[in-house]
Amino acid sequence: MGRATIRDVARLAGVSDGTVSNTLNRPHLVSTDTRQRVLQAMETTGYVPSAAARALRAGRSRTIGLVVLDFGNPFFAEVAAGAEQAATDAGADVALFHTGIGAHDREQRLLQRLAERRLDGLVITPNDVEHPLLAVIEQRGTPVVVLAREVPSRRRSAVRGDDHAGGVLAARHLLDEGHQHLAFVGWRRDERYEGAAHAAANAGARLTWIGTTDADLAGGVAVGERLTATAAAERPTAVFCANDLIAAGLIQVITQAGWRIPDDLAVVGFDDTDLVSAASAVELTSVRQPAAEMGSASVRLILDGTGPPRDLVFVPELIARESSVAGRA
């Protein structure tokens, strides 16, 4: 069994994670009876506050850095909300930073600045999971957790969704709906693409790669314009987009062109973010990953501190809606 965590103590004591944190950090805020229950639960579970958590209480910066790729992507907004809640429960703050997809120079400059700061931890979705400055930051005493990316070397902890499985789910759903020519729209041939390619190949179906430099609404709009200019015999009948923003931009253009969804083109997104789902012209089928839970899990890994690197993988779920299933409207 692994080392006990604040969550284990809270569950046994019948209180929130924040109450356990207050018992450790601000006992005057906790009633005597509750404090005794928490202390008893700590003894029963063998919970020992980690070095990282003690550092937070001892007062370095009491701040965990969160570096995301795109402020405009609602997925990262939900991640940040989960991270902030977990940090607040532990008496810490979150400092939010932005780099950009493929913005290697900007990422380099930011990591150089962060290496000089006294952060108590860093959660980051990097362009390069093995960036040498991440090791420098760790060597200076700041634990690093990679978010939404796999770390093949397993040299540092990661919190991520199973992107390959998500790609398989999306493609199989479209195949089950009768499509034989699929397309993947994204900015790189990542695990989501590989999963879709695997499912398509096993079914003897065709998967076309459609690249975009923008991972947002503009990227989807550009792809939609390309598809509406493509002869019907040459274009796919279903599209799997690397995120919901691309899918929403694509839907915007093709519905304005008079296409019927999913009859003329079925569309599947990825992330299942609430904001995009609510704003889309058509209810969007999407592969869901629990963004807020991933954010909070990343912060908890920082707070748990010592121990070997961990690879926390969340299982995705396909949510079928109007954009891919005939008769759902």
N, C-alpha and C positions, 0 to 999 in steps of 0.2 A: 504494500500500500504506500502511496506517495505521502509526502509531508503534508500535514494538515494546514488548511488555509483559513483566512478570515471567514470565508463563506461557510466552511464546515462548522466553525464555532457558532456563527449566527444561526445556522439551521438547528443545531443542537439546543441552543439557548432559546430559540423561538423569537429572535429579534432580527433587526436589519443589519446589513454589513456596516452601515453608518454607526449604529449603536455600539458595535464591537470596537470600531475605530474611536468613538468618543470615550469608551471605557479605558482605552489605552492612552489617549491623547488629552482628553478633556473630561476627566472623571466627575467633575463638579456638575456636569450636565446630565448625569445618569443617576437615577434613583438607587438607593442602597440595595434594594431587592434585585433590581435588574443587574446591577454591577456584580452582585454575588453569583447570579446565574451565569453571566458571561465568564467570570473567572473560573467557575466550576467547569464550564464547557471547555475552556482552554486547557484545564488540567486533564479532563477526560480524553480530549482529542490529542493531547500532546503538542498543542500549537505553541510555536515559539516565534515571536516577531522576527521577521527577516532583517538582514543587514540593510537592505534597501528601505524597508519601512522604518527602521530605527533612524536612518539618515534623514528621512522626511520629518520625523518628529524632532530630531536634533536640530534641524533648521538649516540645511544648505539653501537651496532656492525654493524648496517646497513646490517645485514646478516640473511637470513632465511635458516635454516637447512633442507635438504631433505634426508631422510633415505629410501633407497630402499632395496629390498630383494636380487636382483641379477643384478650385473653390466652387465652380459652377455646376459640378456634378452632384445631384442630391444624395448619391450614395455616400460621398464623403461627409456631407452635412449630417447624415444619420450616424455615421461612424463617430464623428466629433461629439455628437450628443451623448452617445454611449460612453465614450472615453471620459468626457467631462463629468458625467454622473459618478462613474467609478472613482475618479480622482477626488471629487468633492466628498464622497463618502469616507475617503481616507484622509481628509484634511489637506488635500493638495490642490494645485491649480493646473490647468492645461494651457500651454502657449501654442497657438496654431500658426503654422507656416505653410507656404505654397511654393511648389516648384513648377511643374508643368510636364505634360507627357513629351518625352524626348528632349526636354530642356536640360541637357547635360551640363552646360556651362553655369546655368542658374543654380542647379543642384550642387555643383562643386563649390560655388561661392557660399551658398547657405551652409553646407556642411563644414566649411572652414570656419564660419562664424560660430556655429554651434559647438565646434570642438573647443572653443575658448570660453564657452559659457558653463556655469556650474548647474547644469540641469540634473535632476534626480533620475531621469530616464528619458529615452527617446523612442517614440513609436513612429515609424516611417514607412511610406509606400515609395520605395526608391525606383528610379529608372534602372539602376544597377545594384542588385542585391549583394554583390561582393565588392562594392565600392571601398577602396582602401581607407578612406576617411572614416568609415563606420568602425573599422578596427581601431583607428586612432582614438575615436570617441570612447570606445569601450576600454582601451588601455588607460584612459584618464579617469576611469571610475564611473562612467555613465553607462548603465545597461541599455542595450538596444533590442527592440522587437520589430521585426519586419511585418508589415500589415498587407494583406491581399496579394502577397507574392510568395512563391516557394523559395526556400533557400536550399539548393541542392547539396551544398557542402555540410548542411546542418550545423554550421559553426555558431549560429545565433538563432534565437527563438523566432518562430513565425506563427502568425494567426491568419488563416486564409480559408476561402471556400475551395471546394474541390472543383476547379474550373474544367478539368477534363470530363468529369461526370456531368457537369452542367451542359457542356457541349453535346454530349451523348443524349441527354434528356431532350434538348431542343430539337436535334435532328430526328430522333426517333419519333417525337411528337408529330413533326411535319411529315415524316414518312408514313406514319399511321393515318394521317389525313389524306393520304393518296398522292403526295408529291414525289416526283422522281428527279426533278432538276431543282436543286437547292443552291442558295448562294450564302456565303458568309461575308459580312461587312465588318471590317475592323482595321485597326492601324498596325497590326502585326499578326503573324501566324503563331498565336499563343496556344495555351492548352485548351481554350474554348474552341478554337478552330480545329485543333487536333482531335478533340472529342467528337466534334461534328463530322470530321472527315472519316474517322473510324466507323461511326455509325452508318454513314452513307456508303462507304466501301463494302461493309458487311451486307448491306441491303442491295448492292448492285446499282445504287443510284449515283447521280452526278452531283458533285459539289463544286461550285465556282467560287473562286476568291475574288472579292471586290475590295480593293484597298482604299483607305481614306486617311488623309493626314490629320484630320480633325476628329476628335472623339466626343463631339458634341452635336447640338442641333444642326449647326452649319455643315458638319460632315454628312449627316443624314440627308439634308436638303440637296447637297451636291450629288449624292448617290441617286436620290430620287430623280433628279433631272437627267442623269445618265440613263436610268432605266426607262423613263418615259420616252426617251429618244431612240430606244433600242427596238428593233423589229420583234414582234410577238414570238416568232418561231425561235428566236435566239436567246430570249431572256428567261430567267428562272421563274418558276411559279410560286416559290416561297423563299423568304429571306430570313436568316438568323443574324441579328445584329449584336455586336460585342458589348453594347450597353443600351440602356433605355433611351438615352438622349438621342443617339443615332437613329434608333427606331422611330422616335417621335418626329424627328425632322423628316425622315423618309415618308412616314404616313402623311404628314402635312402636305408634301408636294404631290404625292400620287392621288390623294383625295381631291385636291384642287384641280388635278388634271382629269377628273371624272372617273378614276378607277374605283371599282368596288373591292372592298376588303372584307373577307379574304378571297372572294371569287376570282378577281384578277391577279391578286398577289397576297399571299399570307405572310404575316410579319410576326417574328418573335424577338423580344428584347432580352436583356440580362440585367439583373439586380433587383427588379420589382420595387423600385422606389415609389413611395406614396405620391410625391409631388408630380412625377412624370405620369403615373397612372391616372391621376386626377385631371391632368391638363391635356392628355392625348385626345385627338379627335375621335379615335376609336379605342375601346377598351383593349389594352395591350396585354397579350400573352407574354409572360416573362419568366425567366429562371430566377427564383428568389434566393438571395443569400441574406442572412440576418445581420445587416450592417451595424446596428446599434450594439448588438451582442458581441460582434467582432471587436468593436471599439473598446467596450468595457473589458473584454477578455484580455486585450493587449495591455491595458493599464494594470490589470490584476497580475499579469506576468511580471511587469516591472516591480510591483509592490511585493510580490512573493520572493523576488530576489534570487537567492542562491540556488544552485542545482544545475544540472546539465541543460543545454538548450532543448526546447520543446517545439514540436510541430503540431499546432492545434488546427485541425481541419474540420470545417463545418460542411455538412451534407446539404447540397442544394435541393430545391423543390420546384418543379414546373407548375406554374399557375396558368391554366388555360382559360382564355377569354375570347372576345369577339374577333380579335385581329387574326386569328388562325383557325377558328372552328366555325364552320358554316352553320347557320341557324342559331348562333348565340345572341344575335342582336335582339 
